[in-house]
Amino acid sequence: MIPFNKPFFTGKETQYIQEAVQSGKISGNGDFTKRCQAWFENHYGFEKTLLTTSCTDALEMAALLIDIKPGDEVILPSYTFVSTANAFVLRGARLVFADSGPRHPNMDVAGLEKLISTRTKAIVPVHYAGMACNMDAIMALATQYNLYVIEDAAQAVDSFFLKKLSSSKEAIQKRVPLGSMGHFAAFSFHETKNIISGEGGMLVINDPEFIKRAEIIWEKGTNRAAFWRGEVDKYGWVDVGSSFLPSEVIAAFLYAQIENLDKIQKQRTAIWKRYANELNMLMDKGFAQLPVIPEYATNNAHMFYLVLDNADTRDRFIKHLKADRILSVFHYLSLHKSPYYADKHYGNELPWADHYSDCLVRLPLFYDLTTELQTKVITSVKSFFGV
Ligand SMILES: *Cc1c(COP(=O)(O)O)cnc(C)c1O
């Protein structure tokens, strides 16, 4: 069976874990945690990063940091993972769902402004498949209405927003890292993402005003991080918080992955491009839609998907590949139709979120997908359409 995903190990993980163990300190905020955080801060210019045990945790920290209270409204796409929503619902927020766009599952900024009310506190764009949302439009609305922006960058490591710097014909584009534009951003290192630590995540704090409190919330509501730096002579309970920091075992694992990021990205990109080249004809023939990379986005090769005509075709497609011993999988079920939130939803129609729920299917994409195995996938996909 060709799996949908297979975690990639660089070979250095166990060595670094052993180093962490031998150092005598394997609880959180140790040497490897600091090395990982420094790498992200230096490499992408993030103001401050904190490793967390998941992206879910990082989103929950962001919700605490912006003081979400019952009745506050948060705008997010309906076509996303439950963690994007749970983090805010846990604090009593009311969710306001944005629809996806016709060409991309990302939130459609055209419909965004009319979702803003006097109760709106934050917008949470999700960079689906690691491709940027229209951050210029989102940040402009946030500034105009005084809202927080929390980027769900779970899938978006090493991907960029291409910002136009001039309005002349030859507009200069600047590569702005995803995760560096919102007040906060949350990344995931779950084993299905590009770089991994089994479970794992990271909160990015781009507004320096929040750094001190973020460290406190991260360490169970104590000022322990400041204590370790010698800034206070004893540490105590100073705010709410939880245990959001991962152990050094996880950070050591992640550091080995970070060191190999370029190699991983190169390989994943080659696989992604081969899918695109080989399957482009499906689009020409009108059988399926292939991923569209928005003109302001880069592709970090997190995911390769097809959008088929309807749910029935997709079910038959998945069965066809399964018969060829290949696992392809659908993705999110619109949150506004979920058993938990359907009766709380405001009721705005979200046809594109429903469309991707019904019609999107993801193909196997992982570091160890050999050319031979990928050929099998491509052949099976083409045979489904009789081409
Ligand atoms: C993977 C993912 C998450 C959750 O990440 P965890 O690290 O598993 O908590 C959240 N949002 C999106 C968009 C994701 O893809």
The ligand as an SDF file (V2000), in Angstrom:
LIG
                    3D

 15 15  0  0  0  0  0  0  0  0999 V2000
   -2.2090   20.5070   11.3870 C   0  0  0  0  0  0  0  0  0  0  0  0
   -3.0530   21.7030   11.5550 C   0  0  0  0  0  0  0  0  0  0  0  0
   -3.4110   22.2060   12.8180 C   0  0  0  0  0  0  0  0  0  0  0  0
   -3.1100   21.4840   14.0990 C   0  0  0  0  0  0  0  0  0  0  0  0
   -1.7730   21.2550   14.3330 O   0  0  0  0  0  0  0  0  0  0  0  0
   -1.3540   20.3840   15.5920 P   0  0  0  0  0  0  0  0  0  0  0  0
    0.1200   20.6390   15.7050 O   0  0  0  0  0  0  0  0  0  0  0  0
   -1.6830   18.9650   15.2780 O   0  0  0  0  0  0  0  0  0  0  0  0
   -2.0990   20.8960   16.7820 O   0  0  0  0  0  0  0  0  0  0  0  0
   -4.1230   23.3920   12.8880 C   0  0  0  0  0  0  0  0  0  0  0  0
   -4.4870   24.0550   11.7900 N   0  0  0  0  0  0  0  0  0  0  0  0
   -4.1980   23.6020   10.5630 C   0  0  0  0  0  0  0  0  0  0  0  0
   -4.5990   24.4040    9.3700 C   0  0  0  0  0  0  0  0  0  0  0  0
   -3.4770   22.4050   10.4030 C   0  0  0  0  0  0  0  0  0  0  0  0
   -3.1910   21.9560    9.1690 O   0  0  0  0  0  0  0  0  0  0  0  0
  1  2  1  0
  2  3  1  0
  2 14  2  0
  3  4  1  0
  3 10  2  0
  4  5  1  0
  5  6  1  0
  6  7  2  0
  6  8  1  0
  6  9  1  0
 10 11  1  0
 11 12  2  0
 12 13  1  0
 12 14  1  0
 14 15  1  0
M  END
$$$$
